[in-house]
């Protein structure tokens, strides 16, 4: 039986890079074309404004390009908690299972590109990071652990080793609804210096916002002295009244983007893009809703006004190559690398296995590699098939049931149909296959030594995307 539970402060950072394990926050699914091929870092179409800005100078036709796309993303997450505390207090001796749904019913991208001869100007607005709504309606390992920790601290303020939460008189329900998004707006220019070389630069503004709504309801709660067998009932005590708190945090930052393309032959293009570190920090505003004694304790400091969460976008470099194998068949290769360890992620929270230590010392640099093929069945119809493998930068010491982004293989397909030389329509579909993982409570340390006591799985992640391009000849 669990006799002591370490105090922890709940940090609610919803890890939102739903489709990309390599970039911890940033999502690279920024067009319907990217959803149908996954490899766009050598693009010379409108979405090059995000993936390969220097490629805009190699666009075939001059004019004003307007582009809009939207995506629908759904991901299921399952948690099986086999720890002593879970089985004792929540599972009646059995492992406790949780299901949550990460969903995005709209993930838009807007592009505008003006291209004339060797010069192009561009603007792009998108959900750069996050963008997922998380629903933990039946709680989670972290939330249940938090409820236990608070109960023990209220019943046992002196931390006597023989006072525990009474398993025979304990029942609590927790839940969280949360949403987080990073809105990015980029403007820049691309110039073709020679027939073979182009370069581009841009400035990006990022605004981040996170809305989190957390609740705990204690149905029964009591303590037990394991030495004297004395039981005390706290059910109905004001210390354990229903708790609900909702807080919105926001912040903004700017970053720089640079890009260079080399086209040694008409059928071959190499592209490099560099994004500078964007030090985004989200700070809580005053709670929109606040009730219950627990809301004023350090246990819910992550919801209180002024609390800051560092959510940086680290420096990254992407490489792309595009080659026309035949007049109808093209292949694209991509590689991206994220310098996560150079970013400032802050320090680990009290009660975690990295408490007080720099988080970036426990985060690895991450990368992704991919390959795609595109075939033109007709002059106005082309279809693609692509895949990527992403290596996560989160190791077990910073992963948890809330912060979970394992390695993933993604597969995508779709088509682009040209209604005329001025209007194109694109449809894309993608499915991700994440690596299952087991661990010892991961980042949350509840003082429970049970080996392999938590299993995190993502049974499915799918995305549908639609895009429309309109060109005005000039």
C-alpha positions in Angstrom: 0.0 0.0 0.0 1.2 3.5 -0.8 2.1 5.3 2.5 3.6 8.5 1.1 2.9 10.5 -2.0 5.4 13.1 -3.0 4.0 16.6 -3.4 3.9 17.9 -7.0 2.6 20.9 -8.8 0.5 20.0 -11.7 1.8 21.5 -15.0 -0.8 21.4 -17.7 1.1 21.8 -20.9 -0.9 20.0 -23.6 1.7 18.7 -26.0 0.1 19.6 -29.3 2.3 18.6 -32.1 -0.3 16.0 -32.9 1.1 15.0 -36.3 4.8 15.6 -35.8 6.9 14.0 -33.0 10.1 15.7 -34.1 8.9 19.3 -33.5 7.8 19.4 -29.9 5.2 22.1 -30.4 5.5 23.2 -34.1 3.3 21.5 -36.7 4.7 21.1 -40.2 1.3 20.1 -41.7 0.8 23.6 -43.2 -1.1 22.9 -46.4 -3.4 20.3 -48.0 -0.4 19.4 -50.3 1.7 18.5 -47.2 -1.1 16.2 -46.0 -1.1 14.4 -49.3 2.7 14.0 -49.6 4.4 14.9 -46.2 7.5 16.0 -48.1 7.2 19.7 -49.2 10.6 21.2 -48.2 11.5 21.5 -51.9 8.1 23.0 -53.0 8.0 25.6 -55.7 4.2 26.1 -55.3 2.3 28.5 -53.2 2.9 26.6 -49.9 6.6 27.2 -50.4 5.9 30.4 -48.4 6.1 28.1 -45.4 8.2 25.1 -46.5 10.7 26.6 -48.9 10.4 30.4 -49.3 13.3 30.6 -51.7 11.4 28.2 -54.0 8.8 31.0 -54.7 11.3 32.6 -57.0 11.3 29.4 -59.2 7.5 29.4 -59.6 6.6 28.9 -63.3 4.0 31.6 -63.7 3.9 35.2 -62.6 0.9 36.7 -60.9 -0.9 37.0 -57.6 -1.6 33.6 -55.8 -4.2 33.2 -53.1 -4.4 29.9 -51.3 -6.6 28.6 -48.5 -6.7 25.1 -46.9 -8.3 23.5 -43.9 -7.6 20.3 -42.0 -9.6 18.0 -39.7 -7.4 16.0 -37.2 -8.5 13.3 -34.8 -6.3 11.4 -32.3 -7.2 9.0 -29.6 -4.9 8.5 -26.6 -5.1 5.6 -24.1 -3.5 5.3 -20.7 -3.3 2.2 -18.6 -2.1 2.9 -15.1 -0.9 -0.3 -13.2 0.7 1.5 -10.3 0.1 0.6 -6.7 -1.7 3.9 -6.0 -4.0 3.6 -9.1 -4.9 0.0 -8.3 -5.4 0.7 -4.6 -7.4 4.0 -4.7 -9.1 4.0 -8.2 -9.1 0.5 -9.6 -10.4 -1.8 -6.8 -7.2 -3.8 -7.2 -7.2 -3.6 -11.1 -5.3 -1.4 -13.5 -7.0 1.9 -14.3 -7.7 2.9 -17.9 -8.2 6.3 -19.3 -9.2 7.5 -22.8 -8.9 11.0 -24.2 -9.6 12.5 -27.6 -7.4 15.2 -29.2 -9.4 16.8 -32.0 -9.1 19.6 -34.4 -12.2 20.5 -36.4 -10.5 23.4 -38.2 -6.8 23.9 -38.9 -6.6 26.6 -41.6 -3.8 28.0 -43.6 -3.9 31.2 -45.6 -1.3 32.1 -48.2 -0.7 35.1 -50.5 2.2 35.3 -53.0 3.0 37.9 -55.6 5.6 36.8 -58.1 7.0 38.8 -60.9 10.0 37.6 -62.9 12.8 37.0 -60.3 11.1 38.5 -57.3 8.4 37.2 -55.0 6.7 38.6 -51.9 4.7 36.4 -49.6 2.5 36.3 -46.5 1.3 33.3 -44.6 -1.0 32.9 -41.6 -1.6 29.5 -39.8 -1.9 27.6 -36.7 1.8 27.2 -36.4 1.7 25.0 -33.3 -0.8 23.1 -31.2 -4.3 23.7 -32.4 -5.8 20.6 -30.7 -8.6 20.3 -28.2 -8.0 17.8 -25.4 -10.8 16.2 -23.5 -9.8 14.2 -20.4 -13.4 13.7 -19.2 -12.6 10.7 -16.9 -9.3 12.1 -15.6 -5.8 10.8 -16.0 -2.9 9.5 -14.0 -1.6 13.0 -13.2 -5.0 14.3 -12.2 -5.8 11.3 -10.0 -2.4 11.6 -8.4 -2.9 15.3 -7.8 -6.2 14.6 -6.0 -4.5 12.0 -3.8 -1.6 14.3 -3.0 -3.9 17.2 -2.0 -6.1 14.9 0.2 -3.0 13.6 2.0 -1.6 17.1 2.6 -4.9 18.3 4.1 -5.4 15.3 6.4 -1.8 15.0 7.4 -0.1 18.4 7.5 2.7 17.1 9.8 3.6 14.4 7.2 3.4 11.6 9.8 4.6 8.4 8.1 1.7 6.4 9.6 -1.1 8.6 8.3 -2.3 7.7 4.8 -5.4 8.2 2.6 -7.8 5.5 3.6 -8.4 3.3 0.6 -11.7 2.1 2.1 -13.1 5.6 2.3 -11.8 7.4 -0.8 -13.5 8.2 -4.1 -12.7 11.2 -6.4 -13.4 12.2 -10.0 -11.2 14.5 -12.0 -11.5 16.0 -15.5 -9.8 18.5 -17.8 -10.8 20.3 -21.0 -8.0 22.2 -22.6 -7.1 23.9 -25.8 -3.9 25.4 -27.0 -2.9 27.1 -30.3 0.1 29.1 -31.6 -1.0 31.4 -34.4 1.9 32.3 -36.7 2.0 35.1 -39.3 5.0 35.4 -41.6 5.9 37.9 -44.2 9.0 37.9 -46.5 10.5 38.1 -49.9 12.3 35.7 -52.3 14.7 36.6 -55.0 16.3 34.6 -57.8 19.8 35.8 -58.1 20.9 33.6 -61.0 19.3 30.9 -63.1 20.4 28.4 -60.5 20.3 30.1 -57.1 17.6 31.9 -55.1 17.3 33.0 -51.6 14.6 34.3 -49.2 14.1 35.8 -45.8 11.1 36.4 -43.6 9.9 37.6 -40.2 7.4 35.6 -38.2 5.1 36.8 -35.4 3.7 34.1 -33.1 0.8 34.5 -30.6 0.1 31.6 -28.3 -3.0 31.0 -26.2 -3.9 28.1 -23.8 -7.3 27.6 -22.2 -7.5 25.0 -19.5 -10.6 24.0 -17.4 -9.9 21.6 -14.5 -12.2 20.1 -11.9 -12.1 17.7 -8.9 -15.0 16.2 -7.1 -14.4 14.3 -3.8 -17.2 11.8 -3.2 -15.6 10.2 -0.1 -12.4 11.0 1.6 -10.9 9.8 4.9 -7.6 9.1 6.6 -6.2 6.0 8.3 -3.5 5.7 11.0 -1.8 2.5 10.1 -0.2 2.3 13.6 -3.4 2.7 15.7 -5.9 1.7 13.0 -7.8 5.0 13.7 -10.0 6.1 10.8 -11.2 9.7 10.3 -13.9 10.7 7.9 -13.5 14.0 6.1 -16.4 13.6 3.7 -18.3 16.9 3.4 -15.4 18.9 5.0 -14.9 22.3 3.4 -11.4 21.4 2.6 -12.7 18.9 0.1 -15.6 20.8 -1.6 -16.0 20.6 -5.3 -13.2 22.4 -7.1 -13.2 24.0 -10.5 -10.8 26.4 -12.1 -10.5 27.8 -15.6 -7.6 29.9 -16.7 -6.4 31.4 -20.0 -2.7 32.0 -20.7 -1.2 33.8 -23.6 2.0 35.3 -24.9 3.8 36.4 -28.1 7.2 36.3 -29.7 9.0 36.9 -33.0 11.4 34.8 -35.1 13.5 34.9 -38.3 13.4 32.6 -41.3 16.1 32.2 -44.0 16.0 30.0 -47.1 18.3 29.1 -50.1 17.6 27.0 -53.2 20.0 25.6 -55.8 18.7 24.3 -59.1 21.6 22.8 -61.1 19.2 21.3 -63.7 15.6 21.9 -64.8 14.6 18.5 -63.3 16.5 18.9 -60.0 16.2 21.2 -57.0 17.9 21.4 -53.6 16.5 23.5 -50.8 17.6 24.6 -47.3 15.6 26.5 -44.7 16.6 27.8 -41.3 14.3 29.0 -38.6 15.7 30.9 -35.7 14.7 30.2 -32.0 11.4 31.8 -31.0 11.3 32.2 -27.2 7.5 32.0 -26.6 6.2 32.1 -23.0 2.6 31.8 -22.0 1.5 33.7 -18.8 -1.8 33.1 -17.0 -4.4 35.8 -16.8 -6.8 36.0 -13.9 -8.9 32.8 -13.6 -12.2 33.0 -15.5 -13.8 30.6 -13.0 -12.6 29.7 -9.6 -14.4 27.7 -6.9 -13.3 25.3 -4.1 -10.7 25.5 -1.4 -8.1 23.7 -3.4 -8.0 26.5 -6.1 -6.0 28.7 -3.6 -3.3 26.1 -2.8 0.1 25.5 -4.4 -1.3 22.3 -6.0 -3.1 24.4 -8.6 -0.5 27.1 -9.0 -0.4 26.3 -12.7 -3.8 27.9 -13.0 -3.2 31.0 -10.9 -2.6 34.5 -12.3 1.0 35.2 -13.3 2.1 31.5 -13.7 4.4 31.2 -16.7 4.9 28.2 -19.0 7.8 28.3 -21.5 6.7 26.9 -24.9 9.6 27.8 -27.2 9.9 27.0 -30.9 13.6 25.8 -31.2 15.9 26.5 -34.0 15.5 24.2 -36.9 17.0 23.3 -40.3 15.2 21.6 -43.1 16.6 20.1 -46.3 14.6 19.2 -49.3 15.3 17.7 -52.8 13.0 17.4 -55.7 13.7 15.4 -58.9 11.7 14.8 -62.0 12.4 11.1 -62.8 10.3 11.4 -66.0 8.0 14.1 -67.4 5.2 12.6 -65.3 6.9 11.1 -62.2 8.5 13.2 -59.5 10.2 12.2 -56.2 10.7 14.4 -53.1 13.0 13.8 -50.2 13.0 15.8 -46.9 15.0 16.0 -43.7 14.3 18.2 -40.7 16.4 18.7 -37.6 15.3 20.5 -34.4 17.8 22.0 -31.9 15.7 21.4 -28.9 18.5 21.3 -26.4 19.5 24.9 -27.3 16.0 26.3 -26.3 15.1 27.5 -22.9 12.3 25.2 -21.6 12.6 26.3 -18.0 13.1 24.0 -15.0 11.4 20.9 -13.8 8.5 21.2 -11.4 8.6 20.2 -7.7 7.7 16.5 -7.4 9.0 15.4 -10.8 12.1 13.4 -11.3 13.9 16.5 -12.7 12.7 19.0 -10.1 14.7 22.2 -10.2 16.8 21.1 -13.1 16.9 22.6 -16.6 14.4 20.7 -18.7 16.5 21.1 -21.9 19.2 18.9 -20.2 16.6 16.1 -20.4 15.3 16.8 -24.0 17.1 15.5 -27.0 17.5 17.1 -30.4 15.0 15.6 -32.8 14.7 14.9 -36.5 12.4 13.6 -39.3 13.1 12.1 -42.7 10.7 11.4 -45.5 10.2 10.3 -49.1 7.3 10.9 -51.5 6.4 10.2 -55.1 4.0 12.2 -57.3 2.6 11.1 -60.6 0.7 13.1 -63.2 -2.1 10.9 -64.6 -3.4 13.8 -66.7 -2.0 17.3 -67.4 -4.5 18.6 -64.8 -4.5 15.7 -62.3 -1.6 14.5 -60.2 -1.6 12.2 -57.2 1.0 11.5 -54.5 2.1 8.9 -51.9 4.5 9.8 -49.2 5.8 8.8 -45.8 8.0 10.2 -43.0 9.6 8.9 -39.9 9.9 11.3 -36.9 12.3 10.8 -34.0 10.9 12.4 -30.8 13.0 14.8 -28.7 11.1 13.8 -25.4 12.7 11.1 -23.3 11.0 9.3 -20.5 12.2 11.8 -17.8 10.0 14.6 -19.4 7.2 12.5 -20.8 4.0 11.9 -19.0 0.4 11.1 -19.7 -0.1 14.8 -20.5 3.3 15.4 -22.3 3.5 12.4 -24.6 5.0 12.5 -28.1 6.6 9.2 -29.2 8.4 8.3 -32.4 6.0 8.0 -35.3 5.7 6.8 -38.9 3.2 8.7 -41.0 1.7 7.7 -44.4 -0.1 10.1 -46.7 -1.9 10.2 -50.1 -4.1 12.5 -52.1 -4.4 14.4 -55.3 -4.5 17.9 -56.9 -6.9 18.7 -59.7 -6.7 21.7 -61.9 -10.0 23.1 -63.0 -8.2 25.6 -65.2 -4.7 27.2 -65.4 -5.9 29.5 -62.6 -7.7 27.3 -60.1 -6.4 24.1 -58.4 -8.1 21.9 -55.8 -6.2 19.6 -53.5 -7.3 16.7 -51.2 -5.0 15.0 -48.7 -5.3 12.1 -46.2 -2.8 11.1 -43.6 -2.5 8.4 -40.9 0.1 8.2 -38.2 1.4 5.2 -36.4 2.9 6.0 -33.0 5.2 3.8 -31.0 3.6 2.4 -27.8 5.5 2.9 -24.6 5.7 1.7 -21.1 7.4 3.4 -18.2 7.6 4.1 -14.5 5.2 6.9 -14.2 7.4 8.8 -16.6 7.8 12.4 -15.5 5.3 12.3 -12.6 6.9 10.8 -9.5 4.3 9.6 -7.0 6.7 7.7 -4.8 5.5 4.4 -6.4 8.4 2.0 -7.4 6.2 -0.3 -9.4 8.1 -1.2 -12.6 6.4 -0.6 -16.0 3.4 0.8 -14.2 2.1 3.1 -17.0 1.4 2.3 -20.6 0.7 5.1 -23.1 -0.7 4.3 -26.5 -2.1 6.3 -29.4 -4.4 3.9 -31.3 -5.0 6.2 -34.2 -4.3 9.6 -35.6 -5.9 10.7 -38.9 -6.1 13.9 -40.8 -8.2 15.1 -43.8 -7.3 18.3 -45.7 -8.7 20.4 -48.5 -7.0 23.2 -50.3 -7.8 25.7 -53.0 -5.4 27.8 -55.1 -6.4 30.8 -57.2 -4.0 32.7 -59.5 -4.6 36.1 -60.9 -2.4 36.7 -64.0 -0.5 40.0 -64.0 
